[in-house]
Amino acid sequence: MRVGLLGGSFDPPHGGHAHITRWALRRLGLDQVWWLVSPGNPLKTEGPAPLARRMAAARALMQHPKVRVSDIETRLGTRYTAATLSAMLRLYPGVHFVWLMGADNLASFHHWEDWQRIMEMVPIGVLARPGGQLAAGLSPAARRYARFRLPRAEAGRLALAPSPAWTLLTGPMLDISSSEIRRRGDWVR
């Protein structure tokens, strides 16, 4: 089974998350995508809304037979992506995982705990975000792992590619973010 993992605070979940999930399912040939609703982002100083509220909002938004909303990081007691992936690879040995992230995340990926280990544990599908492709393509992670980048035309084989492997998908985008939704006052913590 080929499973995409989309991790984040989902504070709040929004149409952009749903859009990239459907896009990843289609373009990367995934059997499922699991939304990993984190207990909190270690790179952010302010905590998110309560987990139960974010889980309920994510489930209400993303009702798709191939998408599962999970609080596995809370149940595993992991805080960082590398630790979560290590645990999931042990728990699901027959599953081919692909870490999914927006291009904006690739641009700052080198600030993540054990980011190189993440790159070498599972293939990574990077999905374009408005204004994020240039910074992503010039990022330390993209430069360091340039020779492991799959062309878009080969994105469908990413899940079965040996790590490190990554691809950057470009296409129609939604210009929406959780930060903007909170700033507008449409989601109060």
Protein Blocks (a to p, Z undefined) as FASTA:
>chain_A
ZZdddedjkpacdfklmmmmmmmmmmnopabdcddddfbdfkbmbdcddfklmmmmmmmm
mgcfkbccdfklmmnopabfklmmmmmmmmmmmbccdddddfklmmmmmmpghklmmmmm
pccdddddehklmmmmmpmklmmmmmmpccfklmmmmmmpccddddddddddddddfklm
mmnopacZZ
